[in-house]
Amino acid sequence: EGGCVRALVPRRLSLVVRARFAMLALRRATAVLGRCTVGSSVPRVALMSTARIPQPDLRKPYPAQKPKTKEERQTHVEREPVVGIGASSVAHEPDQSLDLQAVLDENPEKFAVFESGGRQYKVTNDDIVALEHLPVDIGEKVVMDKVLLVGGKTFSAFGRPYVANATVEAVCEQQVRAAKVNVFKKRRRKNSQRWTAHRQNKTVLRVTDITFAPQE
């Protein structure tokens, strides 16, 4: 039995793996011998069967999608109508008349999303925001005209891509530098290491007003 077990253990494996194989083969041989009667032969296939029991595939296949017909491909989804405001639009209920000035009067507190330096910022009045460096002096007024969206509690005006007649006014508070970013580069087995650091210039603004004058 010992020689049979040693023969079942693959070579060129670590001691731990070989010990596990030997224990598994010994348990399988003991189970087979326990089921056999006196004088009967032990099937060698049972002793050599050390493979794991196959597990069921739990991955569910994607349901087959029925191909669309020509009529289904030509149909268009109906969308809610919008009222144009220059280069922007305000969504509203189709069965209600929209008074733009009344809507703005009901929403004195507005928020806006504007673009600066390739990034978008959502601000409201008296917010402090740190942008990429702008060539302005401290205390100088800054007007952002690339406004992507203006909204309130009961309305939203989105631009295509920018909202017409919408600006974000701010005042420059500080010209600072961001926290240091350490950069470490290493090439393995080349005795090459390099440490560098970088601090990005930032402009801190305080938002003073958000103006929006829609056109019919």
Residue pairs with C-beta under 8 A, 6 or more apart in sequence:
1 26
1 29
4 25
4 29
4 47
5 22
5 25
5 26
5 29
6 22
8 21
8 22
8 25
8 47
8 48
8 50
9 18
9 21
9 22
9 25
10 18
10 21
13 21
21 50
24 50
25 47
25 50
28 46
28 47
28 49
28 50
29 42
29 46
29 47
32 42
32 43
32 46
32 47
33 42
36 42
80 91
80 93
80 94
81 94
82 89
82 90
82 91
82 92
83 89
83 90
83 92
83 98
83 100
85 100
85 157
85 163
85 164
85 214
85 215
85 216
86 164
86 165
86 214
86 215
87 159
87 160
87 162
87 163
87 164
88 157
88 158
88 159
88 160
88 162
88 163
88 164
88 166
88 214
89 157
89 158
89 160
90 98
90 100
90 103
90 155
90 156
90 157
90 214
91 156
92 98
92 155
100 214
100 216
103 152
103 154
103 155
104 152
104 155
104 212
104 214
106 152
106 153
106 154
107 152
107 153
107 154
107 155
109 124
109 125
109 152
109 153
110 124
110 125
110 150
110 151
110 152
110 210
110 212
111 122
111 123
111 124
111 150
111 151
111 152
111 210
112 122
112 123
112 124
112 147
112 149
112 150
112 151
112 166
112 168
112 210
112 212
113 120
113 121
113 122
113 123
113 147
113 148
113 149
114 120
114 121
114 123
114 144
114 146
114 147
114 148
114 168
115 121
115 146
115 148
116 131
116 132
116 134
116 144
116 146
117 131
117 132
118 132
119 131
119 132
120 148
121 129
121 131
123 129
123 168
123 207
123 210
124 207
124 210
125 207
125 208
125 209
125 210
126 206
126 207
126 208
127 206
127 207
128 173
128 204
128 205
128 206
128 207
129 170
129 204
129 205
129 207
130 176
130 178
130 202
130 203
130 204
130 205
131 202
131 203
131 204
131 205
132 200
132 201
132 202
132 203
133 175
133 200
133 201
133 202
133 203
134 142
134 172
134 203
136 142
136 172
136 203
137 172
138 172
138 173
138 174
138 175
139 171
139 172
140 171
140 172
141 169
141 170
141 171
141 172
142 169
142 170
142 171
142 172
142 205
143 167
143 168
143 169
143 170
144 167
144 168
144 169
144 170
145 162
145 166
145 167
146 162
147 159
147 162
147 163
147 166
147 167
147 168
148 158
148 159
148 161
148 162
148 163
149 156
149 157
149 158
149 159
149 163
150 156
150 157
150 163
150 166
150 210
150 212
151 157
157 163
157 166
157 212
157 214
159 166
163 212
164 214
164 215
165 211
165 212
165 213
165 214
165 215
166 210
166 211
166 212
166 213
167 210
167 211
168 207
168 209
168 210
169 207
169 208
169 209
169 210
169 211
170 205
170 206
170 207
170 208
171 205
171 206
171 208
172 203
172 204
172 205
173 204
173 205
173 206
174 203
174 204
175 201
175 202
175 203
175 204
176 201
176 202
176 204
177 199
177 200
177 201
177 202
178 199
178 200
178 201
178 202
179 199
180 197
180 198
180 199
181 197
181 198
181 199
181 200
182 195
182 196
182 197
183 195
183 196
183 197
183 198
184 193
184 194
184 195
184 196
185 193
185 194
185 196
186 192
186 193
186 194
187 193
